Amino acid sequence: MNEAVECRGEPGKVAPVVDRNRCEGKEDCVRVCPYDVFKMGTLTSVERKGLRFIGRIKAWAHGNRQAYVVKPEACRACQLCAEACPEDALSLAPNLA
């Protein structure tokens, strides 16, 4: 956790959403998130089939590695992840879990 950053939002109100067609697995979100909300993983065959053509090409070019939200309840809406993502593949949405 990056202690130098103070996210003031209430934990669990919102959670990041990864646009699978845009994510190129560059791990910027993993590096900047002070609450370890993300981890890197490999797309499943079902996830790959759900991508648009350009999304499949991008995923293949990056070894099918993408960011996954593993602790949505820890998100405090600081938006550091969305700001750091060079592909604009992240957004925040109400956490319905």
Residue pairs with C-beta under 8 A, 6 or more apart in sequence:
1 34
1 35
1 36
2 32
2 33
2 34
3 34
5 34
5 78
5 80
7 34
7 35
7 76
7 77
7 78
7 80
8 76
8 78
9 75
9 76
9 77
9 78
10 76
10 77
11 35
11 73
11 74
11 75
11 76
12 72
12 73
12 74
12 75
12 95
13 75
13 77
13 94
13 95
14 75
14 77
14 92
14 93
14 94
14 95
15 37
15 69
15 72
15 73
15 75
15 92
15 93
15 94
15 95
15 97
16 29
16 37
16 38
16 69
16 72
16 75
16 81
16 82
16 90
16 91
16 92
17 69
17 90
17 91
17 92
17 93
18 66
18 67
18 68
18 69
18 89
18 90
19 87
19 88
19 89
19 90
19 91
20 43
20 47
20 50
20 51
20 55
20 59
20 66
21 51
21 52
21 54
21 55
21 58
22 55
22 58
22 87
22 88
22 89
23 66
23 67
23 85
23 87
23 89
23 90
24 58
24 61
24 62
24 66
24 86
24 87
24 89
25 40
25 62
25 63
25 65
25 66
25 67
26 62
26 85
26 86
26 87
27 40
27 67
28 81
28 84
28 85
28 86
29 37
29 38
29 67
29 81
29 84
29 85
29 90
30 38
30 39
30 40
30 67
31 84
32 80
32 81
32 83
32 84
33 80
33 81
34 78
34 80
35 71
35 74
35 75
35 76
36 70
36 71
36 74
37 69
37 70
37 71
37 72
37 74
37 75
37 81
38 67
38 68
38 69
38 70
38 81
39 67
39 68
39 70
40 65
40 66
40 67
40 68
41 65
41 66
41 67
41 68
42 63
42 64
42 65
42 66
43 51
43 59
43 64
43 65
43 66
48 56
48 59
48 64
51 59
59 66
67 89
67 90
69 75
72 95
72 97
73 95
73 97
75 92
75 95
77 92
79 92
81 90
82 88
82 90
82 91
82 92
